[in-house]
Amino acid sequence: MVTMKSSTEEIELIRKSIRALCEKFPEDYWKKLEEKHEYPKEFIQALTDEGWLSVLIPEEYGGAGLGMAEASVILEEINRSGGNAGAGHAQMYTMGALLNHGSEEQKQRFLPRIASGELRLQAFGVTEPTAGSDTTNIITRAKRQGDKYIVNGQKIWISRTKYSDLMLLLARTTPKEEVAKKTDGLSLFILDMNDQKDNITIRDIDTMVNHATTEVFFSDVEIPVENLIGEEGKGFRYILSGMNAERILVASESIGDGLYFVDKAVQYANERVVFDRPIGQNQGVQFPISKAYMEIEAAKLMRDKAAAMFDSNHKGGAEANMAKYLASEAAWKAANAAMDTYGGYGFATEYHIERKFKEARLFMIAPISNNLVVSFVGQHVLGLPRSF
Ligand SMILES: Cc1cc2nc3c(=O)[nH]c(=O)nc-3n(C[C@H](O)[C@H](O)[C@H](O)COP(=O)(O)OP(=O)(O)OC[C@H]3O[C@@H](n4cnc5c(N)ncnc54)[C@H](O)[C@@H]3O)c2cc1C
C-alpha cells in the first residue's frame, strides 16, 4: 500500500516551522547573496541546526527518520518564501543511494556525522563535458590498485563542491567497450574531498543563477575500497534511486517557485492601479496567473503521488519524472505570468522577480532536461520506439 509517514497535521506543522525559519532569511538576504555570488552559509547552518537537512536519515543514525513526502514539503516551503533550496537539497537526494545500497559499516561511519552537521554530503558528481545527458558515456575512470581506487578524469556542473566534505561520485571502473550493457561497469563512491584536496582541482563556473556550481578535475585521486557503495560495476542502478529522489525534490522546489510567483503576482495585480483600476481586474493579467496556479496544483498531486510511492518502496520512476516535468513547466508559466504582471518592475532586482525567474528556468534543464523526461515517458512508459 502507498502510505505517508506523517499525518496532514504533521505535514502542516513542518510547513509552519519552515516558514518561521525562512522569515529570518527574507528576499533581500537572497538578493545580496546573488549580487556577491555567495553561498547561503547562515541559512544552511540554520537548516542543519534545526535538523531539517537530515530528515531522511533514519533515527538510529541520528536523523528524523522521515520520508520523501516530508522532505518535499521542506524544500517547497523554502522556495515559496523566495529562498533557494538548491543550496542544500543534495544532502537529501544523495541519501537514497547510501541508505539503500551502502553497507552497515558505511552508514555507521557517515550518517551520524552527516546528521549532526559535522560532515556535509552536498556534492553529486555525475555530469561530464563529453557525455552530457548520456550518463553511460562518462569517462572518468576509477582503477582498482590494491585496497584503493585511483580516479582520473573530469566532471562539470558539480554544484556545492566548495561547501561539501563528501562527494557521491560516479566513475567508470570498466570501459564501456568491455561491458555487455552500457549501464554496467559504472561504480559509485563516497569521495572524501578534504582528504584528497591536493589531487582535486575545483574551478567556479560563472552562471545565470547563484548555484555554487563548478568544474572538478581528478588527478590520481585515491578512494579506499571501503568507500565503494555496493558492488563494483553496479553504480548506475544505485544512482537511479537517488535520481528519483532528486526529481521529486526538484519538483517540490519548482512547486515552491510557482507558488511564490503566484503569491507575488496576485498581490501586485491587486495593488497596482493603471487606467483607474487594479491591473488584476483585466482578464489578460488575471487568466495567466489562474492558469499557472491550476497547473502548479496539478503538478503537486503528481509530486505527492511520486513521494508516497518512493516512501512505500513502490517503483515510482515514471511518477518522479512526470512530477519534475509538470512542476518545472508550471513554475515557468507562473514565472512568466509574474513577469508580465509586474511589467517593467519585474526587471528591477529590488522586486526579486527576475532572480526567481532565472532560478525557475534552471529546473527545465537540470538535473535532467525536460526533453529527456518526455522521451523516457514515450519509450519506457508508453512503449513507443526508442529514439536513442
Ligand atoms: C546550474 C547547474 C547545476 C548543476 N548541478 C549538477 C550537479 O550538482 N551534479 C551533476 O552531476 N550535474 C549537474 N548539472 C548538470 C545537469 O544535470 C546537466 O546540465 C543536464 O543533465 C543536461 O546535460 P547537458 O547540459 O550536458 O546537456 P546536453 O546533454 O548537451 O543536451 C543539450 C540539449 O540537447 C537536448 N538533447 C540531448 N539529447 C537529446 C535527445 N536524444 N532528444 C531530445 N533532446 C536531446 C537536451 O534536452 C538539451 O536541451 C547542473 C547543471 C546546471 C546548469
The ligand as an SDF file (V2000), in Angstrom:
LIG
                    3D

 53 58  0  0  0  0  0  0  0  0999 V2000
   23.3170   25.2460  -12.5200 C   0  0  0  0  0  0  0  0  0  0  0  0
   23.5220   23.8060  -12.7890 C   0  0  0  0  0  0  0  0  0  0  0  0
   23.8240   22.9440  -11.7330 C   0  0  0  0  0  0  0  0  0  0  0  0
   24.0740   21.5980  -11.9760 C   0  0  0  0  0  0  0  0  0  0  0  0
   24.4490   20.7740  -10.9390 N   0  0  0  0  0  0  0  0  0  0  0  0
   24.8520   19.4930  -11.1960 C   0  0  0  0  0  0  0  0  0  0  0  0
   25.3830   18.6730  -10.1530 C   0  0  0  0  0  0  0  0  0  0  0  0
   25.4630   19.0910   -8.9860 O   0  0  0  0  0  0  0  0  0  0  0  0
   25.8130   17.4350  -10.4800 N   0  0  0  0  0  0  0  0  0  0  0  0
   25.7610   16.9340  -11.7490 C   0  0  0  0  0  0  0  0  0  0  0  0
   26.1860   15.8020  -11.9710 O   0  0  0  0  0  0  0  0  0  0  0  0
   25.2500   17.6980  -12.7700 N   0  0  0  0  0  0  0  0  0  0  0  0
   24.7890   18.9550  -12.5070 C   0  0  0  0  0  0  0  0  0  0  0  0
   24.2850   19.7390  -13.5350 N   0  0  0  0  0  0  0  0  0  0  0  0
   24.2820   19.2100  -14.9000 C   0  0  0  0  0  0  0  0  0  0  0  0
   22.8920   18.9280  -15.4390 C   0  0  0  0  0  0  0  0  0  0  0  0
   22.4050   17.7510  -14.8640 O   0  0  0  0  0  0  0  0  0  0  0  0
   23.0130   18.8610  -16.9760 C   0  0  0  0  0  0  0  0  0  0  0  0
   23.2730   20.1760  -17.4290 O   0  0  0  0  0  0  0  0  0  0  0  0
   21.7920   18.3150  -17.6110 C   0  0  0  0  0  0  0  0  0  0  0  0
   21.6330   16.9670  -17.2820 O   0  0  0  0  0  0  0  0  0  0  0  0
   21.8300   18.4490  -19.1320 C   0  0  0  0  0  0  0  0  0  0  0  0
   23.0630   17.9720  -19.6430 O   0  0  0  0  0  0  0  0  0  0  0  0
   23.9230   18.8940  -20.6440 P   0  0  0  0  0  0  0  0  0  0  0  0
   23.9690   20.2470  -20.0520 O   0  0  0  0  0  0  0  0  0  0  0  0
   25.2190   18.2140  -20.9040 O   0  0  0  0  0  0  0  0  0  0  0  0
   23.0520   18.9610  -21.9380 O   0  0  0  0  0  0  0  0  0  0  0  0
   23.1790   18.0380  -23.2580 P   0  0  0  0  0  0  0  0  0  0  0  0
   23.0950   16.5980  -22.8930 O   0  0  0  0  0  0  0  0  0  0  0  0
   24.3520   18.5060  -24.0340 O   0  0  0  0  0  0  0  0  0  0  0  0
   21.8600   18.4480  -24.0190 O   0  0  0  0  0  0  0  0  0  0  0  0
   21.7040   19.7360  -24.6300 C   0  0  0  0  0  0  0  0  0  0  0  0
   20.2800   19.8800  -25.1360 C   0  0  0  0  0  0  0  0  0  0  0  0
   20.0010   18.8730  -26.0940 O   0  0  0  0  0  0  0  0  0  0  0  0
   18.8480   18.1390  -25.7280 C   0  0  0  0  0  0  0  0  0  0  0  0
   19.0120   16.7150  -26.1020 N   0  0  0  0  0  0  0  0  0  0  0  0
   20.1270   15.9530  -25.9980 C   0  0  0  0  0  0  0  0  0  0  0  0
   19.8920   14.7020  -26.4530 N   0  0  0  0  0  0  0  0  0  0  0  0
   18.5850   14.6850  -26.8440 C   0  0  0  0  0  0  0  0  0  0  0  0
   17.7300   13.6780  -27.3780 C   0  0  0  0  0  0  0  0  0  0  0  0
   18.1610   12.4240  -27.6320 N   0  0  0  0  0  0  0  0  0  0  0  0
   16.4470   14.0150  -27.6640 N   0  0  0  0  0  0  0  0  0  0  0  0
   15.9880   15.2680  -27.4310 C   0  0  0  0  0  0  0  0  0  0  0  0
   16.7480   16.2600  -26.9180 N   0  0  0  0  0  0  0  0  0  0  0  0
   18.0350   15.9680  -26.6230 C   0  0  0  0  0  0  0  0  0  0  0  0
   18.7100   18.2800  -24.2230 C   0  0  0  0  0  0  0  0  0  0  0  0
   17.3690   18.1800  -23.8410 O   0  0  0  0  0  0  0  0  0  0  0  0
   19.2540   19.6980  -24.0020 C   0  0  0  0  0  0  0  0  0  0  0  0
   18.2070   20.6020  -24.1620 O   0  0  0  0  0  0  0  0  0  0  0  0
   23.9810   21.0850  -13.2970 C   0  0  0  0  0  0  0  0  0  0  0  0
   23.6450   21.9590  -14.3520 C   0  0  0  0  0  0  0  0  0  0  0  0
   23.4320   23.2900  -14.1110 C   0  0  0  0  0  0  0  0  0  0  0  0
   23.1200   24.1970  -15.2730 C   0  0  0  0  0  0  0  0  0  0  0  0
  1  2  1  0
  2  3  1  0
  2 52  2  0
  3  4  2  0
  4  5  1  0
  4 50  1  0
  5  6  2  0
  6  7  1  0
  6 13  1  0
  7  8  2  0
  7  9  1  0
  9 10  1  0
 10 11  2  0
 10 12  1  0
 12 13  2  0
 13 14  1  0
 14 15  1  0
 14 50  1  0
 15 16  1  0
 16 17  1  0
 16 18  1  0
 18 19  1  0
 18 20  1  0
 20 21  1  0
 20 22  1  0
 22 23  1  0
 23 24  1  0
 24 25  2  0
 24 26  1  0
 24 27  1  0
 27 28  1  0
 28 29  2  0
 28 30  1  0
 28 31  1  0
 31 32  1  0
 32 33  1  0
 33 34  1  0
 33 48  1  0
 34 35  1  0
 35 36  1  0
 35 46  1  0
 36 37  1  0
 36 45  1  0
 37 38  2  0
 38 39  1  0
 39 40  1  0
 39 45  2  0
 40 41  1  0
 40 42  2  0
 42 43  1  0
 43 44  2  0
 44 45  1  0
 46 47  1  0
 46 48  1  0
 48 49  1  0
 50 51  2  0
 51 52  1  0
 52 53  1  0
M  END
$$$$
